[in-house]
């Protein structure tokens, strides 16, 4: 789950960086992502929920003792994360058009 989160985190960071926004903390990236892309409707709300969920999963996996995730859940989240990264790529391309 850690790797899924970081894939999403770097994707979100890239899109924010395209808008000349960078943050020192994960919470700043997360808040800006919701503010800039979810609340504005540039991305569907389901992507905001996914990002929040994999953030929470990563927190649990990294910091809670004896936590494990079912393989089926991880594979589902992997597929969702892949689709999310595709959506971020499309968003990044559309932001490039406005430069």
matplotlib code that plots the C-alpha trace (Angstrom):
import matplotlib.pyplot as plt

x = [0.0, 3.0, 4.1, 0.5, 0.2, 3.6, 2.7, -0.4, 1.4, 4.0, 1.4, -0.6, 2.6, 3.5, 0.1, 0.4, 3.9, 2.6, 0.6, 3.7, 2.5, 4.7, 4.3, 6.6, 4.1, 1.8, -1.1, -0.4, -0.4, -3.6, -5.4, -4.2, -5.3, -8.8, -9.0, -7.5, -8.9, -11.8, -13.7, -13.4, -14.7, -11.5, -11.4, -14.3, -14.9, -14.1, -10.4, -10.4, -11.9, -9.3, -6.4, -7.7, -8.2, -4.7, -3.2, -5.0, -4.0, -0.4, -0.5, -1.9, 0.6, 3.6, 2.8, 0.3, 1.9, 0.7, -1.5, -1.9, -4.1, -5.9, -4.5, -7.9, -8.1, -4.6, -5.1, -8.4, -6.6, -3.7, -6.2, -7.9, -4.5, -3.5, -6.7, -6.2, -2.7, -4.1, -6.6, -3.8, -1.9, -4.9, -5.3, -1.6, -1.9, -4.9, -3.2, -0.2, -2.6, -3.4, 0.3]
y = [0.0, 2.2, 2.0, 2.7, 5.8, 7.1, 6.5, 8.6, 11.2, 11.8, 12.0, 14.5, 16.4, 16.6, 18.1, 20.6, 21.5, 22.2, 24.9, 26.1, 24.8, 22.7, 21.7, 20.5, 18.1, 15.3, 17.1, 20.2, 18.2, 16.4, 19.7, 21.4, 18.4, 18.6, 22.3, 22.6, 19.6, 17.9, 20.9, 22.6, 19.5, 19.1, 15.5, 13.3, 13.1, 9.4, 10.2, 12.4, 9.5, 7.1, 9.4, 9.7, 6.0, 5.0, 7.7, 6.2, 2.6, 3.8, 5.3, 2.1, -0.1, 2.0, 2.8, 0.2, -3.0, -6.3, -4.7, -6.6, -6.1, -8.8, -9.6, -9.0, -5.5, -4.6, -5.7, -3.7, -0.6, -1.2, -1.2, 2.0, 3.7, 2.9, 4.4, 7.4, 8.0, 7.8, 10.6, 12.7, 12.3, 13.5, 16.4, 17.3, 17.3, 19.6, 22.0, 22.1, 23.3, 26.4, 27.6]
z = [0.0, 0.6, -3.0, -4.3, -2.2, -3.3, -6.9, -6.4, -4.3, -7.0, -9.7, -7.7, -6.9, -10.6, -11.5, -8.7, -9.7, -13.2, -11.5, -9.7, -6.4, -4.1, -0.4, 2.4, 3.9, 2.6, 4.2, 2.1, -1.1, -0.1, 0.8, -2.4, -4.5, -3.1, -3.4, -6.9, -8.6, -6.7, -5.5, -8.9, -10.7, -12.8, -11.4, -10.2, -6.5, -6.6, -7.2, -4.1, -2.1, -3.5, -2.7, 0.8, 1.2, 0.0, 2.2, 5.2, 4.1, 3.8, 7.3, 8.7, 6.8, 7.8, 11.4, 12.9, 14.2, 12.6, 9.9, 6.7, 3.7, 1.8, -1.6, -3.3, -1.8, -2.8, -6.4, -6.5, -5.2, -7.7, -10.6, -9.2, -8.7, -12.3, -13.6, -11.3, -12.7, -16.2, -15.2, -13.7, -17.0, -19.0, -16.5, -16.8, -20.6, -20.5, -18.2, -20.6, -23.4, -21.4, -21.2]

ax = plt.figure().add_subplot(projection="3d")
ax.plot(x, y, z, "-o")
ax.set_aspect("equal")
plt.show()
